[in-house]
Amino acid sequence: MPTLLLLSYLPLGVFVAILQRHIMRKVKWSQRVIKQPGEVTHKNIGLPDRLLRLTIAIVVLVYGLWVGSELAVVIAGYTFYEALAKWCGLYALVGRNTCPIN
């Protein structure tokens, strides 16, 4: 599969991450995610975790482009979003927070 076509899957991963965050906010999945009605979700990923996720996203993106895997490119987009938004849905569900300042 051509590289440019594979890169078109990157926004899908970002969309999935944004959709997950939106659903968790609307459904009030966990009290750790939303404390007051209308309050936005807190950041729960610190700098070391963000750098690790960014590195993983780059590695997975290169792998996906190398072997032609659409799923790997989508996962890379999802991981890029987590690193940029400083928010992880799994961390929110289990109550983990590695960010020193919310």
C-alpha distances in whole Angstrom, upper triangle without the diagonal:
4,6,9,7,7,10,11,12,14,17,17,18,21,22,22,24,27,27,28,31,32,33,34,36,37,38,40,38,40,43,42,39,42,45,47,46,43,43,39,38,39,36,36,34,36,35,34,32,30,29,28,26,24,24,22,20,19,19,16,14,14,13,11,9,10,9,6,9,9,13,13,12,15,17,17,18,21,22,22,24,27,27,28,30,32,32,31,31,32,34,36,36,38,40,39,39,38,39,42,43,42
4,6,5,6,9,10,12,14,17,17,18,21,22,23,25,26,27,29,31,32,33,35,37,38,39,41,39,41,44,42,39,42,45,47,46,43,43,39,37,38,36,36,34,35,34,34,32,29,29,28,26,24,23,22,20,18,18,17,14,13,14,11,8,10,11,8,11,11,15,15,13,15,18,17,18,21,22,21,24,26,27,27,29,31,32,31,32,33,35,36,37,39,41,39,39,38,38,42,42,41
4,5,5,6,9,10,11,14,15,16,18,20,21,22,24,26,27,29,30,31,33,35,36,37,39,37,39,42,40,37,39,43,44,43,41,40,36,35,35,33,33,31,32,30,30,28,26,25,25,22,20,20,19,16,15,15,14,11,10,11,9,6,8,10,8,10,10,14,13,10,14,16,14,15,18,19,18,21,23,23,23,26,28,29,28,29,30,32,34,35,37,38,36,36,35,35,38,39,38
4,5,5,7,9,10,13,14,16,17,18,20,22,23,24,26,28,29,30,32,33,35,36,38,37,38,41,39,36,38,42,43,42,39,38,35,34,34,32,33,31,32,31,31,29,26,26,26,23,21,21,21,17,16,17,16,12,13,14,12,9,12,13,11,13,11,15,14,11,14,17,15,14,18,19,18,20,23,23,23,25,27,28,28,29,31,32,34,35,37,38,37,36,35,35,38,38,37
4,5,5,7,10,12,12,14,16,17,18,21,22,23,25,27,27,29,31,32,33,34,36,35,37,40,38,35,37,41,42,41,38,38,34,33,34,32,33,31,33,32,32,30,27,27,26,24,22,22,21,18,17,18,16,13,14,15,12,10,13,13,10,11,9,13,13,11,12,16,15,14,17,19,18,20,23,24,23,25,28,28,27,28,30,32,33,34,36,37,36,36,36,36,39,39,37
4,5,6,8,11,11,12,14,16,16,18,20,21,22,24,26,27,29,30,32,33,34,33,35,37,36,33,35,39,40,39,37,36,33,31,32,30,30,28,30,29,29,26,24,24,23,20,19,19,18,15,14,15,13,10,11,11,8,7,10,10,7,8,6,10,10,7,9,12,11,11,15,16,16,17,20,21,21,23,25,25,25,25,26,29,30,31,33,34,33,33,32,33,36,36,35
4,5,5,8,10,11,12,14,15,17,18,20,21,23,24,26,27,29,30,31,33,32,33,36,34,31,33,37,38,37,35,34,30,29,30,28,28,26,28,26,26,24,22,22,21,19,17,17,16,13,12,14,12,9,10,12,9,8,12,13,10,10,9,11,11,7,9,12,10,9,13,14,13,15,18,18,18,20,23,23,23,24,25,27,29,30,32,33,32,31,30,30,34,34,32
4,5,7,8,10,11,12,14,16,17,18,20,22,22,24,26,27,28,30,31,31,33,35,34,31,33,36,37,36,33,33,29,28,29,28,28,27,29,28,28,26,23,24,24,21,19,20,19,15,15,17,15,12,14,15,12,11,15,15,12,12,9,12,12,9,9,13,12,10,13,16,14,15,19,20,19,21,23,23,23,24,26,28,29,30,32,33,32,32,32,31,35,34,33
4,6,5,7,9,10,11,13,15,16,17,19,20,21,23,25,26,27,29,28,30,32,31,28,30,34,35,34,32,31,28,26,28,26,26,25,27,26,27,24,22,22,22,18,17,19,17,13,14,16,13,10,13,14,10,11,14,14,11,10,6,8,9,6,6,9,9,8,11,13,13,14,16,18,18,19,22,21,20,21,22,25,26,27,29,30,29,29,29,29,33,33,31
4,5,6,7,9,10,11,13,15,16,17,19,20,22,23,25,26,27,26,28,31,29,26,28,32,33,32,30,29,25,24,25,23,23,21,24,23,23,21,18,19,19,15,14,16,14,11,11,14,11,9,12,13,10,11,14,15,13,11,9,9,9,6,5,8,7,5,8,10,9,10,13,14,14,16,18,18,18,19,21,22,24,25,27,28,27,26,26,26,29,29,28
4,5,5,6,9,10,10,12,14,15,16,18,20,21,22,24,25,25,27,29,27,24,26,30,30,29,27,26,23,22,23,21,22,21,24,23,24,22,19,20,20,17,16,18,17,13,14,17,15,12,15,17,14,15,18,19,16,15,12,12,12,9,7,10,10,6,8,11,10,10,13,14,14,14,18,17,17,18,20,22,23,24,27,27,27,26,26,26,29,28,27
4,5,5,6,9,10,10,12,14,15,16,18,20,21,22,24,23,25,28,27,23,25,29,30,29,27,26,23,22,23,22,23,22,25,25,25,22,20,22,21,17,17,19,17,14,16,18,15,13,17,17,14,15,19,18,16,14,10,10,11,9,6,9,10,7,8,11,11,11,13,16,16,16,19,18,17,17,19,21,22,22,25,26,26,26,26,26,30,29,27
4,5,5,6,9,10,11,13,14,15,17,19,20,21,22,21,23,25,24,21,23,27,28,28,26,25,21,20,21,19,20,18,21,21,22,19,17,18,18,14,14,16,14,11,13,15,12,11,15,15,13,15,18,18,16,13,10,9,9,8,4,6,7,4,4,8,9,8,10,13,13,13,16,15,14,14,16,18,19,20,22,23,23,23,23,23,27,27,25
4,5,5,6,9,10,11,12,14,16,17,18,20,21,20,22,24,23,19,21,25,26,25,23,22,19,17,18,17,18,17,20,20,21,18,15,17,17,14,13,16,15,12,14,16,14,13,17,18,16,17,20,21,19,16,14,13,13,10,8,9,9,5,5,8,7,6,9,11,10,10,13,13,13,13,16,17,18,19,22,23,22,21,22,21,25,24,22
4,5,5,6,9,10,10,12,14,15,16,18,20,19,21,24,23,19,21,24,25,24,22,21,18,17,19,18,19,19,22,23,24,21,19,21,21,17,17,20,18,15,18,20,17,16,20,21,18,19,23,23,20,18,15,14,15,13,9,11,12,8,8,11,11,9,11,14,13,13,16,14,14,14,17,19,18,19,22,23,23,23,24,23,27,26,23
4,6,5,6,9,10,10,12,14,15,16,18,17,19,22,21,18,20,23,25,23,22,21,18,17,19,18,18,18,22,23,23,20,18,21,20,16,17,20,18,15,18,19,17,16,20,20,17,20,23,22,20,17,14,12,14,12,9,9,11,9,7,10,12,9,11,14,14,13,16,14,12,11,14,16,16,17,20,21,21,22,23,23,26,26,23
4,5,5,6,9,10,11,12,14,15,16,15,17,19,18,15,17,21,22,21,20,19,15,14,15,14,15,15,18,19,20,17,15,18,17,14,15,18,16,13,17,19,16,16,20,20,18,20,23,23,22,19,16,14,14,13,10,10,11,8,5,8,9,7,7,11,11,10,12,10,9,8,11,13,13,14,17,18,18,18,19,19,23,22,20
4,5,5,6,9,10,11,12,14,15,15,17,19,18,14,16,19,20,19,17,16,13,12,14,14,15,16,19,20,22,19,17,20,20,16,17,20,19,16,19,21,19,19,22,23,21,23,26,26,24,22,19,17,18,16,13,13,14,11,9,11,11,8,9,12,12,9,12,10,11,10,13,15,14,16,19,19,19,19,20,20,23,22,19
4,5,5,6,9,10,10,12,14,13,16,18,18,15,16,20,20,19,17,17,14,13,16,17,17,18,22,23,25,21,20,23,23,19,20,23,21,19,22,24,21,21,24,25,22,24,28,27,25,22,19,17,18,17,14,14,16,13,11,14,14,11,12,16,15,13,15,13,12,11,14,16,15,15,19,20,21,21,22,22,26,24,21
4,5,5,6,9,10,10,12,11,13,16,15,12,14,18,19,18,17,16,14,12,15,15,15,16,20,22,23,19,18,21,21,17,19,22,20,18,21,23,20,21,24,25,22,25,28,27,26,22,20,17,18,18,14,13,15,13,10,13,14,11,11,15,15,13,14,11,10,7,10,13,11,12,15,16,17,18,20,20,23,23,20
4,6,5,6,9,10,10,10,12,14,13,9,11,15,16,15,14,13,10,8,11,12,13,14,18,20,21,18,17,20,20,17,19,22,20,19,22,24,22,22,26,26,24,27,30,30,28,25,22,20,20,20,16,16,17,14,11,13,14,11,10,14,13,10,12,9,8,7,10,12,10,11,15,15,16,16,18,17,21,20,16
4,5,5,6,9,10,11,13,15,15,11,11,15,15,14,12,12,10,10,13,14,16,18,21,23,25,22,20,24,24,21,22,25,24,22,25,27,25,25,28,29,27,29,32,32,30,27,24,22,23,22,18,18,19,17,14,16,17,13,13,17,16,13,15,12,12,10,14,15,13,14,17,18,19,19,21,20,23,22,18
4,5,5,6,8,8,11,14,14,11,12,15,16,14,14,14,12,12,15,16,17,19,23,25,27,23,22,26,25,22,24,27,25,23,27,28,26,26,30,30,28,30,33,32,30,27,24,22,23,23,19,19,21,18,15,18,19,16,15,19,19,16,17,14,13,10,13,15,13,13,16,17,19,20,22,22,25,24,21
4,6,5,6,5,8,10,11,8,9,12,14,13,13,12,11,9,12,14,14,17,20,23,25,21,21,24,24,21,23,26,24,23,26,28,26,26,30,30,28,31,34,33,32,28,26,23,24,24,20,19,21,19,16,17,19,16,15,18,18,15,16,12,11,8,11,12,9,9,13,14,16,17,19,19,22,21,18
4,6,5,7,9,10,11,7,7,10,11,9,9,9,8,7,11,13,14,17,21,23,25,22,22,25,25,22,24,27,26,25,28,30,28,28,32,32,31,33,36,36,34,31,28,26,26,26,22,22,23,21,18,19,20,17,16,19,18,15,15,12,13,10,13,14,11,12,15,15,17,17,20,19,22,20,16
4,5,8,11,12,13,10,9,12,12,10,9,11,11,11,15,17,18,21,24,27,29,26,25,29,29,26,27,31,29,27,31,33,30,30,34,34,32,35,38,37,35,32,29,27,28,27,24,23,25,23,20,22,23,19,19,22,21,18,19,16,16,13,16,17,14,14,18,18,20,21,24,23,26,24,20
4,5,9,10,13,10,10,13,13,11,12,13,13,13,16,18,19,22,25,28,30,26,26,30,29,26,28,31,29,28,32,33,31,31,35,35,33,35,38,37,36,32,29,27,28,28,24,24,26,24,21,23,24,21,20,23,23,20,21,17,16,13,15,17,13,13,16,17,19,21,24,24,26,25,21
4,6,7,9,7,7,9,10,9,11,11,11,10,13,16,17,20,23,26,28,25,25,28,28,25,28,31,29,28,32,33,31,32,35,35,34,36,39,39,37,34,31,28,29,29,26,25,26,25,21,23,24,21,19,22,23,19,19,16,15,12,14,15,11,11,14,14,17,18,21,21,23,22,19
4,7,9,7,8,11,13,13,14,14,13,12,14,16,16,19,22,25,26,23,23,27,26,24,26,29,27,26,30,31,29,30,34,33,32,35,37,36,35,32,29,26,27,27,24,23,25,23,20,21,23,20,18,21,22,19,19,15,13,10,11,12,9,8,11,12,15,17,20,21,23,22,19
4,5,5,7,9,12,13,14,13,13,11,12,15,14,17,20,24,25,22,22,26,25,23,26,29,27,26,30,31,29,31,34,34,33,36,38,38,37,33,31,28,28,29,26,24,26,24,21,21,23,21,18,21,22,19,18,14,13,10,11,11,7,6,9,9,12,14,17,18,20,20,17
4,5,5,6,9,11,13,11,12,10,12,14,14,17,20,24,25,23,23,27,27,25,27,30,29,29,32,34,32,33,37,37,36,39,41,41,40,36,34,31,31,32,29,27,28,27,23,24,25,22,20,22,23,20,18,15,15,13,13,13,9,9,11,9,13,14,17,18,19,18,15
4,6,7,10,12,14,11,11,9,9,11,10,14,17,20,22,19,20,24,23,22,24,27,26,26,29,31,30,31,34,34,34,36,39,39,38,35,33,30,30,30,27,25,26,25,21,21,23,20,17,19,20,17,15,12,12,11,11,10,6,7,8,6,9,10,14,14,16,15,12
4,7,10,11,11,9,8,6,7,10,10,13,16,20,21,18,19,22,22,20,23,26,25,24,27,29,28,29,32,32,32,34,37,37,36,32,30,27,27,27,24,22,24,22,19,19,20,17,15,17,18,14,13,10,10,9,10,9,6,8,10,8,11,11,14,14,16,15,12
4,6,7,8,6,7,6,8,11,12,16,19,22,24,22,22,25,26,24,26,29,28,27,30,32,31,32,35,36,35,37,40,40,39,35,33,30,31,30,27,25,27,25,21,22,23,20,18,20,20,16,16,13,14,12,14,13,10,11,13,12,14,14,17,16,18,16,13
4,7,9,7,9,9,10,13,14,18,20,24,26,24,24,28,28,26,28,31,31,30,33,35,34,35,38,39,38,40,43,43,42,39,37,34,34,34,31,29,30,28,25,25,26,23,21,23,23,19,18,16,17,15,17,15,12,13,15,13,15,15,18,17,18,16,13
4,6,5,9,10,12,15,17,21,23,26,28,26,26,30,31,29,30,34,33,32,36,38,36,37,40,41,40,42,45,45,44,41,38,36,36,35,32,31,32,30,27,27,28,24,23,25,24,20,20,18,19,18,20,19,15,17,19,16,19,18,21,20,21,18,15
4,6,9,11,13,17,19,22,25,28,30,28,28,31,32,30,31,35,34,33,36,38,37,37,40,41,40,42,45,45,43,40,37,35,36,35,31,31,32,29,26,27,28,24,23,25,24,21,21,19,20,18,21,20,17,18,20,19,21,21,24,22,24,21,17
4,6,9,12,16,18,21,24,26,29,27,26,30,31,28,29,33,32,31,34,36,35,35,38,39,38,40,43,43,41,38,36,34,34,33,30,29,30,27,25,26,26,22,21,24,22,18,19,17,19,18,21,20,17,18,21,19,22,21,23,22,23,20,16
4,7,9,12,15,18,20,23,26,24,23,27,28,26,27,30,30,29,32,34,33,33,37,38,36,38,41,42,40,38,35,33,33,32,29,28,28,26,23,24,24,20,19,21,20,16,16,15,17,16,19,18,14,17,19,17,19,17,20,18,19,16,13
4,6,9,12,15,18,20,23,21,20,23,25,22,23,27,27,25,28,31,30,29,33,34,33,35,38,38,37,34,31,29,29,28,25,24,25,22,20,20,20,17,16,17,16,12,13,11,14,13,17,16,13,15,18,16,17,16,18,16,17,15,11
4,7,9,12,15,18,20,18,17,21,21,19,21,24,24,23,26,28,27,27,31,32,31,33,35,36,35,32,29,27,27,26,23,22,22,20,17,18,18,15,13,15,14,10,10,8,10,10,13,12,9,12,14,12,13,12,14,13,15,13,9
4,6,9,12,15,17,15,15,18,20,18,19,23,23,22,25,27,26,27,30,31,31,33,35,36,35,33,31,28,27,27,24,22,22,21,18,17,18,15,13,14,13,10,9,7,10,11,13,11,9,12,14,11,12,9,11,9,11,9,6
4,6,8,11,14,12,11,15,16,15,16,19,19,19,22,24,24,24,27,29,28,30,33,34,33,30,29,26,25,24,22,20,20,19,16,15,15,13,10,11,10,8,5,5,8,10,12,10,9,13,14,12,11,8,9,7,9,8,5
4,7,10,12,10,10,14,14,13,15,18,18,18,21,23,22,24,27,27,27,30,32,33,32,30,28,26,24,24,22,20,19,19,16,14,15,13,10,10,12,9,6,5,7,9,10,7,7,11,11,9,7,5,6,5,8,9,7
4,7,8,6,6,10,10,10,12,14,15,15,18,19,20,21,24,24,25,27,29,30,30,27,26,24,22,22,20,18,17,17,14,12,13,12,8,8,10,9,5,6,7,10,11,8,10,13,13,12,9,6,5,5,9,10,9
4,6,6,6,9,10,11,12,14,15,16,18,20,21,22,24,26,26,28,30,31,32,29,29,26,24,24,23,20,19,19,17,14,14,14,11,9,11,11,7,9,11,14,14,11,13,17,16,14,11,8,5,4,7,8,10
4,5,5,6,9,10,10,12,14,15,16,18,20,21,23,24,25,27,28,30,31,29,28,26,24,23,23,20,18,19,17,14,14,14,12,9,11,12,9,11,13,17,17,15,17,20,19,18,14,12,8,7,9,11,12
4,5,5,6,9,10,11,12,14,16,17,18,20,21,23,24,26,27,29,29,28,28,25,23,23,23,20,18,19,18,14,14,16,13,10,13,14,11,13,14,17,17,15,17,20,19,18,14,12,9,9,11,14,15
4,5,5,6,8,10,10,12,14,15,16,18,20,21,22,24,25,27,27,25,25,22,20,20,20,17,15,16,15,11,12,13,10,8,11,12,9,10,10,14,13,11,14,17,16,15,12,10,8,9,12,14,15
4,5,5,6,9,10,10,12,14,15,16,18,20,21,22,24,26,26,24,23,21,19,18,18,15,13,14,13,9,9,10,8,5,8,9,7,9,10,14,14,13,15,18,18,17,14,12,10,10,13,14,14
4,5,5,6,9,10,11,12,14,15,17,18,20,21,22,24,25,24,23,22,19,18,19,16,14,15,14,11,10,12,11,7,10,12,10,13,14,17,17,16,19,21,21,20,17,15,12,13,15,17,18
4,5,5,6,9,10,11,12,14,15,16,18,20,21,22,23,22,22,20,17,17,18,14,12,14,14,10,11,13,11,8,12,14,12,13,13,16,16,15,18,20,19,20,16,15,13,14,17,19,19
4,5,5,6,9,10,10,12,14,15,16,18,20,21,21,19,19,17,14,14,14,11,9,11,10,6,7,9,7,6,9,11,10,11,10,14,13,13,16,18,18,19,16,15,13,14,17,19,19
4,5,5,6,9,10,10,12,14,15,16,18,20,20,19,19,17,14,13,14,12,9,10,10,7,6,9,9,6,8,11,11,13,13,16,17,16,19,21,22,22,19,18,16,16,19,20,20
4,5,5,6,9,10,11,12,14,15,16,18,19,18,19,17,14,14,15,13,10,12,13,9,9,13,12,10,12,15,14,16,16,19,19,19,21,23,23,24,21,20,17,18,21,22,23
4,5,5,6,8,10,10,12,14,15,16,17,16,16,14,11,12,13,10,8,11,11,8,9,12,11,10,13,15,15,16,14,17,17,17,20,21,21,22,20,19,18,19,22,24,24
4,6,5,6,9,10,10,12,14,15,16,14,14,12,9,9,10,8,4,7,8,5,6,9,10,9,11,14,14,15,14,16,17,18,20,22,22,23,21,20,19,19,23,24,23
4,6,5,6,9,10,11,12,14,15,14,14,14,11,10,12,10,7,9,11,9,8,12,13,11,13,16,17,18,18,20,20,21,24,25,26,27,24,23,21,22,25,26,26
4,5,5,6,9,10,10,12,14,13,14,14,10,10,13,11,8,12,13,11,11,15,15,14,16,19,19,20,19,21,21,22,25,26,26,27,25,24,23,24,27,28,28
4,5,5,6,9,10,11,11,10,11,10,6,7,9,7,6,9,11,9,10,14,14,14,16,19,19,19,18,19,19,21,23,24,25,26,24,24,23,24,27,29,28
4,5,5,6,8,10,10,9,10,10,6,5,8,8,5,8,11,10,10,13,15,14,16,18,19,20,19,21,21,23,25,26,27,28,26,26,25,25,29,30,29
4,5,5,6,9,10,10,12,12,9,8,12,12,9,12,14,13,13,16,18,17,18,21,22,23,22,24,24,26,28,29,30,31,29,29,27,28,31,32,32
4,5,5,6,8,8,10,11,7,8,12,11,10,13,15,14,15,18,19,19,21,23,24,24,23,24,24,26,28,29,29,31,29,29,28,29,32,34,33
4,5,5,5,5,7,8,5,5,9,9,8,11,13,13,14,17,18,19,20,22,23,24,22,23,23,25,28,28,29,31,29,29,28,29,33,34,33
4,6,5,7,8,10,8,7,11,12,11,13,15,16,15,18,20,20,21,24,25,26,25,26,26,28,30,31,32,34,32,32,31,31,35,36,35
4,6,8,11,13,10,10,14,15,13,16,18,18,18,21,23,23,24,27,28,28,27,28,28,30,33,33,34,36,34,34,32,33,37,38,37
4,6,9,11,9,10,14,14,14,16,19,19,19,22,24,24,26,28,29,29,27,28,28,30,33,33,34,36,34,34,33,35,38,39,38
4,6,9,9,9,12,13,13,15,17,18,19,21,23,23,25,27,28,28,27,27,28,30,32,32,33,36,34,34,34,35,38,39,38
4,5,5,7,9,10,11,13,15,16,17,19,20,21,23,25,26,26,24,24,24,27,29,29,30,32,31,32,31,32,36,37,36
4,5,5,6,9,10,11,13,14,15,17,19,20,21,23,24,24,22,22,23,26,27,27,29,31,30,31,30,31,35,35,34
4,5,5,6,9,10,11,12,14,15,17,18,20,21,22,21,19,19,19,22,24,24,25,28,27,28,28,29,32,33,32
4,5,5,6,9,10,10,12,14,15,16,18,20,21,20,18,19,19,21,24,24,25,27,26,26,26,27,31,31,30
4,5,5,6,9,10,10,12,14,15,16,18,20,20,18,19,20,22,24,25,26,28,26,27,26,27,30,31,30
4,5,5,6,9,10,11,13,14,15,16,18,17,16,16,17,20,21,22,24,25,24,25,25,25,29,29,28
4,5,5,6,9,10,11,12,14,15,16,15,14,14,15,17,19,19,21,23,21,22,22,23,26,27,26
4,5,5,6,9,10,11,12,14,15,15,14,16,16,18,20,21,22,24,22,22,21,22,25,26,25
4,5,5,6,9,10,11,12,14,14,13,15,16,18,19,21,23,24,22,22,21,21,25,25,24
4,5,5,6,9,10,11,12,11,10,11,13,15,16,17,19,20,19,19,19,19,23,23,21
4,5,5,6,9,10,10,10,9,11,12,13,15,17,18,19,17,17,16,17,21,21,20
4,5,5,6,9,10,11,11,14,15,16,17,19,21,21,19,18,17,17,21,21,20
4,5,5,6,8,8,9,11,14,14,15,17,19,20,18,17,17,16,20,19,18
4,6,5,6,5,6,9,11,11,12,14,16,16,14,13,13,13,17,17,15
4,6,5,7,8,12,13,13,14,17,18,18,15,14,13,12,15,16,15
4,6,8,10,13,16,15,16,19,20,20,18,16,15,13,16,16,15
4,5,8,11,14,13,13,16,18,17,16,14,14,12,15,14,12
4,7,10,12,11,11,15,16,15,13,10,10,8,12,11,10
4,7,9,8,8,11,13,12,11,9,10,9,13,12,10
4,6,5,6,9,10,10,9,9,10,11,15,15,13
4,5,5,6,9,10,10,11,13,14,17,18,15
4,5,5,6,8,8,10,12,14,18,19,17
4,5,5,6,5,7,9,11,14,15,14
4,6,5,6,8,11,12,15,15,13
4,6,8,10,14,15,18,19,16
4,6,9,12,15,17,18,17
4,7,10,12,14,15,13
4,7,9,12,13,12
4,6,8,10,9
4,6,9,10
4,6,6
4,7
4
